Amino acid sequence: MASLYHYVPHPHIARRRTAGPVKVDDQRRRATAFDRANTWLAVKVTAVVGTMICAYLFAALAFVSLPSALRTGDLIIIVAWIAQTFLQLVLLPVIIVGQNVQAAAADKRSEQTYLDAEAVLHEAQQIQAHLAAQDAALQALSDKLAEALRPRAG
């Protein structure tokens, strides 16, 4: 007699194995040449602007206009310089650096989750194989017991 259980893998399993984990890079738009060009340019600009070196250069650039802002003595001009010149110029690359770090961490978490799911799937398949072996052993014992209990003609 066959096993009591017949394993039918979920259709997502095959797709998951071929696709792998989702990465941040997978989210880039690639549908048209225009999309690809825009994505390429955005990635290049982000790679340059999203560095701490760029943050330091922007800070230096912002400080060029600080003396003029201070000479006015006008509090609104000084606050505007801080908010509109210094903070915007310096925080932009710093935020991009932080987002790049977070994206790399998200990719690493995604990869780890994918590997964890793969391991859990493997363990579940091993349990199914073990149960199938137990089914076979129990069926063999059941057949022997039925044979032993069957009345003999004689």
Buried (B, 14 or more C-beta within 10 A) or exposed (E): EEBEEEEEEEEEEEEBEEEEBBBBEEEBEEEEEEEEEEBEEEEEEBEEBBBEEBBEBBBEEBEEEBEEBEEEEEEEBBEEBBEEBBEEBBEBBBEBBEEBEEBEEEBEEBBEEBEEEBEEBEEEEEEBEEBBEEBBEEBEEEEEEEEEEEEEEE
